[in-house]
């Protein structure tokens, strides 16, 4: 379950508390079991991420309460703030692996300074609080980023975005689906992909023929224009969907 950038882990461990204990003893046993579970979760995160992420505590619905205050039949939740680490790490890797140009290059440093993060089409700061979104997209806003991804720069012969996406997936793949893709940034947002000619009858039934494919004669000219713009502006990107 996601709440902002916090991924709560509900410790449903009441079943292990013996019914014959006194209320105070059951509360103490529940708090001990919760702290042990927290230590185990922190070790897993530390082994996977190389550090122990900060966490929040909620006892019987009260944020910040001590585990010892739990009711005999209460609940304890721990939330780990993991998402900003994903986005901050990806952004830092994009910057670190960016070519900067040299000599008489009129765009020295421009590519390195042009990485942007969008949350459902709205640009956000990758190092600030990350809002909840269906899709997050990293894209470089320079018009020549596709050429750099194709190895056109001697400072990044293997490109940038696909390599960073691969590394990010290896590091954070258990918490998010991270993929190399293409997206079209335009006027401060990301143009949605328009699947003209594809079998998407369920989404555009009024535009499809009996075989479930788009009938060219039925495609609205404005929709086709948007599709053409999206295709022409498409640039290398990293997409992230939280699991």
PyMOL commands that set and color helices and strands:
alter all, ss='L'
color gray80, all
select helices_A, chain A and resi 14-16+23-49+67-69+83-96+145-149+161-172+205-207+216-218+221-233
alter helices_A, ss='H'
color red, helices_A
select strands_A, chain A and resi 2-3+6-11+55-59+62-63+76-81+115-119+122-124+136-140+176-186+189-191+235-242
alter strands_A, ss='S'
color yellow, strands_A
deselect
rebuild
show_as cartoon
